[in-house]
């Protein structure tokens, strides 16, 4: 029922703006695809805020061409040096003014209805602080998997894995600002989104996942690298703290060590498993 569009929707929602935030670093091969997918949205009241994190390739030049062509729709900010995704996203949050914030990554593709569908859902369902969606994973050969996430994630949904796909999210700006954005700490590197979900649920906010894929998620299976073990340690720490604040202990102890155990699996085994997916 969330995909039915009333006849007066565009008129009724025409002044409801969305800020789409994207951190980029050396994305010259994919950035055009990502930006074009936003330009093709069937809901028009949006701005794309991009923060370049010290790119050394042609990323900035490509984005500047878009800024020149769409000066009222696309804004580029540049970090003086590479600071990481969390820093870039928090910087963009400071510049945002819209009621809703949507995420986007530089190698993904939003389907044309994404912004409209997510915005309409949040407008019609004030009990939810944010909304995400299912994703279609693709590589150079096309789509190879559809991934669904829990439709109505509760606190227990945080136990096994992150119950949301970060680049699909649209969140109420007042909510993410009340949480002071993303925590830019050593322990949250590569899991800043999971940390945000823990803090959001600990404050009593709820999220929802639309079960239709609204984003195509790029994953190059041929160049997959095993995750560095220090990031698995980071995730363990984020999980432990998140479970504690969401009253998921002591059962959370077993789940907290999951990333460490997965990290012990030989790379060759992971490769074989991924080829079977």
C-alpha positions in Angstrom: 0.0 0.0 0.0 3.0 2.3 0.4 3.5 2.5 -3.4 0.1 3.9 -4.3 0.4 7.6 -5.2 -2.6 9.8 -4.7 -3.4 12.1 -7.6 -2.6 15.2 -5.5 0.7 13.9 -4.1 3.1 16.0 -6.2 1.0 19.1 -5.5 0.7 18.3 -1.8 4.3 17.4 -1.3 5.8 19.8 -3.9 7.4 22.0 -1.3 8.8 19.2 0.9 12.5 19.2 0.2 15.0 16.3 0.7 18.7 16.7 1.1 20.7 13.8 -0.3 24.1 13.4 1.2 27.0 11.6 -0.4 30.7 11.3 0.6 33.1 10.5 -2.2 36.7 9.5 -2.5 38.3 8.5 -5.9 35.0 7.5 -7.5 35.7 8.6 -11.1 34.5 5.3 -12.5 31.1 5.3 -10.9 30.2 8.8 -9.8 28.3 9.7 -13.0 26.0 6.7 -12.6 25.2 7.7 -9.0 24.5 11.3 -9.8 22.5 10.5 -13.0 20.3 8.3 -10.9 19.4 11.2 -8.7 18.8 13.5 -11.6 16.4 10.9 -13.0 14.2 10.9 -9.8 10.5 11.5 -10.4 10.3 13.7 -7.3 12.0 17.0 -8.0 12.3 18.8 -4.7 15.7 17.6 -3.6 19.3 18.8 -3.4 22.4 16.6 -3.7 25.1 17.6 -1.2 28.5 16.0 -2.0 31.6 16.1 0.1 34.8 15.1 -1.6 37.2 13.5 0.8 40.6 14.4 -0.8 40.2 12.6 -4.2 43.3 12.3 -6.3 41.6 11.2 -9.5 39.1 13.0 -11.8 36.2 12.8 -9.3 36.1 16.5 -8.4 36.3 17.5 -12.1 33.4 15.3 -13.0 31.3 16.6 -10.1 32.2 20.2 -10.9 30.7 19.7 -14.4 27.5 18.6 -12.8 27.5 21.6 -10.4 27.9 23.9 -13.4 25.0 22.3 -15.2 22.7 22.0 -12.1 23.8 24.9 -9.8 20.5 24.9 -7.9 20.5 21.1 -7.4 24.0 19.9 -6.7 26.5 21.4 -4.2 30.1 20.3 -3.8 32.1 20.6 -0.6 35.8 19.6 -0.4 37.8 18.4 2.6 41.3 19.8 2.9 42.6 16.2 3.2 41.2 12.7 3.5 39.2 12.6 6.7 37.0 9.5 6.2 33.3 8.9 5.4 32.0 9.7 8.8 33.6 13.1 8.9 32.3 13.9 5.4 28.7 12.9 6.3 28.7 14.9 9.5 29.9 17.9 7.5 27.1 17.6 5.1 24.6 17.3 7.9 25.7 20.7 9.1 25.0 22.2 5.7 21.6 20.5 5.3 18.4 22.4 5.7 15.7 20.1 4.5 13.3 18.2 6.7 14.5 14.9 5.4 18.0 13.5 4.8 18.6 10.7 2.3 21.8 8.7 1.9 23.5 7.8 -1.3 26.8 6.2 -2.2 28.9 7.1 -5.2 28.9 3.6 -6.7 25.2 2.8 -6.3 22.1 3.6 -8.3 18.8 4.8 -6.9 15.7 3.8 -8.9 13.7 6.7 -10.2 10.9 6.4 -7.6 13.1 6.0 -4.6 13.0 9.6 -3.1 9.3 9.9 -3.8 8.4 6.5 -2.3 10.5 7.0 0.9 9.3 10.6 1.4 5.6 9.6 1.0 6.1 6.8 3.5 7.6 9.0 6.2 4.9 11.7 5.6 2.2 9.0 6.1 3.8 7.2 8.9 5.0 9.7 11.6 5.7 6.8 14.0 8.8 6.0 12.1 12.0 8.0 12.3 13.6 6.6 9.1 12.9 4.3 6.2 15.1 2.0 4.1 14.5 -0.6 1.5 15.5 -3.9 0.0 18.5 -3.7 -2.4 19.6 -5.4 -5.6 23.3 -6.2 -5.7 25.0 -5.9 -9.0 28.4 -6.0 -10.6 29.8 -5.6 -14.1 27.7 -8.6 -15.2 24.4 -7.2 -13.9 22.2 -8.0 -10.9 23.2 -11.1 -9.0 21.2 -10.9 -5.8 18.2 -9.3 -4.1 18.6 -8.7 -0.4 15.6 -8.1 1.9 15.8 -6.6 5.3 13.3 -7.0 8.2 10.2 -5.0 7.4 9.7 -3.7 10.9 13.0 -4.1 12.7 12.8 -4.2 16.5 15.6 -4.1 18.9 16.2 -7.8 18.6 16.7 -7.3 14.9 20.0 -5.5 15.8 21.5 -8.7 17.1 22.6 -10.7 14.0 23.5 -8.0 11.5 22.6 -4.4 10.6 18.9 -4.5 9.8 19.2 -1.6 7.3 21.1 -0.9 4.1 22.8 2.4 4.8 22.7 3.9 1.3 18.9 3.3 1.1 18.0 5.3 4.2 15.9 8.4 4.4 15.7 9.9 8.0 14.0 12.8 9.6 16.6 15.5 10.0 15.5 16.5 13.5 16.1 12.9 14.6 19.6 12.5 13.3 20.6 15.9 14.6 19.2 14.9 18.0 21.7 12.0 17.9 24.5 14.4 16.9 24.9 12.7 13.6 27.4 9.9 13.2 30.0 9.2 15.9 33.4 9.9 14.3 35.5 7.6 16.6 38.2 5.0 15.9 35.9 2.2 17.0 33.0 3.3 14.7 35.2 3.2 11.5 33.5 1.1 8.8 30.5 0.5 11.1 29.2 4.1 11.7 25.8 3.1 10.3 25.4 0.2 12.7 26.4 2.4 15.6 23.7 5.0 14.5 21.0 2.3 14.4 21.9 1.2 18.0 21.7 4.8 19.3 18.5 5.5 17.4 16.7 2.5 18.9 18.1 3.1 22.3 16.4 6.5 22.2 13.1 4.8 21.3 13.0 5.7 17.6 11.9 3.1 15.0 12.8 2.4 11.4 11.0 0.6 8.6 12.2 -1.3 5.4 10.2 -1.1 2.2 10.3 -4.6 0.8 10.7 -3.5 -2.8 14.3 -2.7 -3.9 14.7 1.0 -4.3 18.5 1.0 -4.8 20.9 -1.0 -6.8 24.0 -1.7 -4.7 27.3 -2.2 -6.4 29.5 -5.1 -5.2 32.4 -6.2 -7.2 32.7 -9.8 -6.3 35.8 -10.3 -8.4 37.8 -7.9 -6.3 36.3 -8.8 -2.9 38.9 -8.5 -0.1 38.6 -10.0 3.3 37.7 -7.3 5.8 40.6 -6.2 7.9 40.5 -7.7 11.4 40.8 -4.3 13.2 37.5 -3.4 11.7 36.0 -6.6 13.0 37.3 -5.6 16.4 35.6 -2.2 15.9 32.3 -3.9 15.1 32.6 -6.1 18.2 33.0 -3.0 20.4 30.1 -1.2 18.7 27.9 -4.3 19.1 28.8 -4.7 22.7 28.0 -1.1 23.6 24.8 -1.1 21.4 23.5 -4.3 22.9 24.1 -2.8 26.4 22.2 0.4 25.7 19.3 -1.6 24.0 18.9 -4.1 26.9 20.1 -7.0 24.8 22.4 -8.4 27.3 23.4 -11.1 28.2 22.2 -12.7 25.0 24.1 -10.1 23.1 27.5 -11.4 24.3 27.3 -14.3 21.8 26.4 -12.0 18.9 29.1 -9.5 19.8 31.9 -11.9 19.1 30.4 -12.9 15.7 32.6 -10.6 13.6 35.7 -11.9 15.3 34.7 -15.5 14.5 33.9 -14.8 10.9 37.3 -13.1 10.6 39.0 -16.4 11.5 37.5 -18.1 8.4 40.1 -18.6 5.7 39.8 -16.2 2.8 39.6 -19.1 0.3 36.5 -20.4 2.1 34.8 -17.0 2.0 35.5 -16.8 -1.7 33.9 -20.2 -2.3 30.9 -19.2 -0.3 30.5 -15.9 -2.1 30.6 -17.6 -5.5 27.7 -19.8 -4.4 25.5 -16.9 -3.5 
